[in-house]
Each structure stands twice: as structure tokens, then as C-alpha cells.
Amino acid sequence: MFSFKISKEIKTEVLIVGAGAAGIRTAIALKDHGISPILVSKREFGDAHTWMAAGGINASIGTLDNEDRWEIHAADTLREGHFINDPKAVESVCKNAVEAIKELEEWGCPFNKTKDGKINQRFFGAQSFRRTCFVGDKTGRAILDTLVDQAKKRDITCLDGVYIFKIVHKEGKVIGALGLDKKNQEVTFFHSSYVVLAAGGYASIYNKSSSRKDENIGDNIQLAYEAGARLKDMEMVQFHPTGMVYPEEYLGKLVTEAVRGEGGHLLNKHKERFMTQYSPEMMELDARDEVARAIAKEISQGNGTENQGVYLDISHKNEDFIKSRLPKMYERFKELDIDISKEPMEVAPTSHYSMGGIEVDFENGATNVAGLYAVGEATSGLHGANRLGGNSLIETVVLGKLTGENIAKVFRSDTHIDYPSGLLESLENSLMKKNYLKRPQDMMDTVKDMMWKHAGILRNESLLDEGIEKLEKIKSEFRVHSISGSELSFEEWWLNFDLINIVISSELVLKAALIRKESRGAHYREDYPDTEDDYQLNLICFKNKNNEITIETKPSGKISEGVQEALDENHSLDYHQLE
């Protein structure tokens, strides 16, 4: 059995939890301002979830549509977020996106180019212009490699195989974090007055997800919630329209939106192009929530394939075009003996991205807990009720830089808060007394199955109530079948923390979804199918003094005059030119 003792202490100026694009860009900004952060990652450096973001990154550089401008990008983002976005976040990202793309290009990111050497751009859903820059269908991989290279040039430290499971705080101020070190099989206390949460969202609390199983399971949500931070719009989970349906090991894995952006057609089992019924103007490139619901309805009406999916067909395009623009998809399906230049893929919706997350001040990345920051998918604000494809990658590099720069402005090297003697021993004892399971994976699978059924694409009061009841029963079983921490192996400690993250995130999603009695963006209530003006607000979740979830409402922010003008101009793209 594993002896749960805090055996190592590491002091660092800034601790960044997560080494994807958001975390690395934050670290680069800090290092460029003379501050030495430590990145920690559950996986090897360079193997973050960022590389799975395939299709592209948005910026109004106007290569193909020179009338595009950042205000229109912001207007599209707000419109598809159904106006519960944080306007400050939207404006900051869209205004700084062009500069961020230029920086990535200068750092060597190999963007696809036009014949005259400019960065190429493609169509992506629900956008008024072609503003999605790309590296084939491996954009996230290219951006991550570029950032890792820049971090290495700056000698930024990244500790692999470290799982941060608790924020340590005193009198409302961060003093560090506890982590499991997989390589050394030990518990480490990271002593730091500044902690940045950058380890993704919670889309993998569902049994069909585009993430790997140990990613995006709510690590940041649990850390922030237990530390006293406020969370926002936890009910907003994006279900990507096109995930793989077979083989089993590929279930839910992403088939990039770039396939539809390059002209792919969605067909039901009768080979009918069904989007003509649901969105005759925008077709396959309507917003992700609209396309996902259309596919779900086709399947539920008996029009799906034997594998409970629909067809995605790009075979009407030239084979060389497919190989050059969609190399990753071509290679993946070729390995499964499917030639997408000659036959269709089968796809169905998959849990993909969490628009909800930690509430931060987007001027500096700060939470309401002193010394605790968050960036990337860990946060909520940019995307509102639905995320535009291509906006997540640009968020990581724009707001990562902004957060790092703003920490640098307030940073003081003498702010390490001393902790009282006996604190670490007290933490050890309290953790040992909690309830744990010998085989937590079984319960994780049960929760994920429940969430897909009760808080998935199509929701209603009955399903959500039943989901909350089932989760309470699961928590009761947890207590009944629990064992002490002294009986756990290192791996079982690790998996138990996974389970805790999933349970907390699931409860927050269910309860927030029950309160929002309307349909807005990715949150669709069959019993409340309309969008209501009274609900154009944010749901704020936090832990109260009784250690229970409290949910309050907060008005959305004010849109600036320039962005409002762009909204009033009512731009739209004729997606039929893809035919």
C-alpha cells in the first residue's frame, strides 16, 4: 500500500497547473517578465489535450475576406454565445487575435498559406467570414509544438506526471497546492502564493467524449470550488456534432469540423441530406448546438445508421484536396480501412467542450480567491452558451499572455505566505480520514453513463431530477463501500481523485441545468424549448458555509458600441458557395 505522506516541498514563484497551450503561453509571458514559473502536467510535456484541437484558430486577418474585422468576430462570438458571454473577454480575445496569429507565425507555426504566401483561412460554422487559420487538420498539434519549443528556449520548468488535487489556502489567500508525483510515487507540497489553473474543463464527465479518459474530468472545477472560487454557467456543455461511433476504442473521438468546413455533407441512413430540414440556409455549418441536435433527432427518429450515427461524406471532393486539407482524418480512417475520398464516415454527437467553468476577471485572469488565477477551458466567459469552432485555441494564446502579464504586474517575490507548523500533517490526517473506493473506475463509469442519459443533448426536468437522485445514491454507495486511505495503492489514490472531480462537476452541471428553465445554445430543455429574455444572465455556483452548492444569478455585461454596431450590421456568410 502507498504511504500517504507529504514528503517533498517545492517553492516556486508561480505554479501553473496544466501544460497545454493556455498554461504554456501564461508561463512564457511570466518568463519574459523575469518571473520563473513551474508548469505541472499529468502527461508528458507536449502531450496536452491541445493537440487534439484539429480544425483551426480564429482571427480576422482578412486573407480571403478583407472586410472582416475584430468587431464582427466579436459579434459572431456573442451571437452564437446567445449573449451570456462576458463582453470584456470577447473583445479582448477578438481584438488581440490578429497579433497572436502573427506571433505564432513568427515563432514558426507552419500555417497553410495561399499561393501569394499569406496565411490561408477556411470556413467554420456560424461565422460571417472565412477567419479560421489552420495547419491542415492538425492545427492544435502545430500550435502546441510551437509553444513547447518557445518554452524550452526559455528554460521553463515543466514537471511531468504530477496531479494537483488540492489548493492549499489560508485566510482566503493561496499558499500552494498538493500534488501526486507519479514518477517518484510521492506527495509534493508546492509552496506558492500564485497558482494558475490551466488544466482544461469537464467534458469527460460523459461516457462519449472527444477527450482522452483522464483529461477534462473537472480537475480545475474541483480545485477552484473547494478553494472557495466562484463558478459560472456550469450547465453549458458543448456536444460536438461529429464524433466517431466505431470501433469501441474510438467512440466519441473527434471528427473535425474542418470536414464540414471543406464541404462535407451530413446524410441519414436513406442518404438524405437532412440539414435541409433543420437549417436550409447554413446547412452543415450552422452552430454546433444546432447541428448536434439535428443529428440526435435524426437518430432518435430511426434515421440513423446501424451504429447509431449518421454519414459524413466528403467523397465528392478531389482525393488530393482531401489529403492536403484533411490529412489527419484521411490517415485515421485509412487505418480503419475506410477511404474517405471514396466512402462516407459515420459520426454522432460527442461531449466536446465546457463553456462553463471558473469565473475570472478577464482583465487579469484572477478569481475571487487571492492568488488563484485561471485560463483557457478552465474558465467561463468567452463562449457563453455555445462556442464557435476555432475560438478555443485563440483564447488560450490571447488570454494566456494577458494572464501572465497581469500576474507579473502584481507579483512580489516576498509574498510567500508562511504556513503554520503542523499544517501539512493536518492536511495528511484530514485526507486520510475521507472516504475512498478500492475500485473507483466502476463508479466513474456509472456516473458518466448517468450524465449522458440525464444531462446530455436533450434535457428536461424529469431527466435532471432523476439524475440528481441517482447521483445522491451513488454518493451514498460511495460512503457505504468506502475504505480508509491507508488501504489504497498510489494508483488507487490517483483514480479516487478522478472520481471526486467527476462527481463534483456532475452535480454542478445537473443542478445548474435544472435551474435554467429555458433553451439557450448548447443547453436544450425539451420542456422549455424557447429562449427567454429573463434568462439572459449567468448562473454563479459556489460552496456555501454548510459545504453545499449555492447558485445565484448575475446579469451579463454590457456590449461596447463598436461591437453593437457590428451586431446591427447583421453579417452572414452564404455557405451554399461550398456546393
Buried (B, 14 or more C-beta within 10 A) or exposed (E): EBEBEBBEEBEBBBBBBBBBBBBBBBBBBBBBEEBBBBBBBBBEBBBBBBBBBBBBBBBBBBBBBEEBBBBBBBBBBBBBBBBBBBBBBBBBBBBBBBEBBEBBBEBEBEBBEEEEEEBBBBBBBBBBBBBBBBBBBBBBBBBBBBBBBBBEEEEBBBBBBBBBBBBBBEEEEBBBBBBBBBEEEBBBBBBBBBBBBBBBBBBBBBBBBBBBBBBBBBBBBBBBBBBBBBBBBBBBBBBBBBBBBBEEEBBBBBBBBBBBBBBBBBBBBEEBBBBEEBBEEBBBBBBBBBBBBBBBBBBEEEBBBEBEBBBBBBBEBEEEEBBEBBBBBBEBBEEEEBEBBEEBBBBBBBBBBBBBBBBBBBEBBBBBBBBBBBBBBBBBBBBBBBBBBBBBBBBBBBBBBBBBBBBBEEBEEEBBBEBEEEBBEEBBEEBBEEBBBBEBEEBBEBBBBBBBBBBBBBBBBEBBEBBBEBBEEBBEEBEEEBEEBEEBEBEBBBBBBBBBBBBBBBBBBBBBBBBBEBBBBBBBBEEBEEBEEEBBBBBBBBBEEEEEBEBEEBEBBEBBEBBBEBBEEEBBBEBEEBE
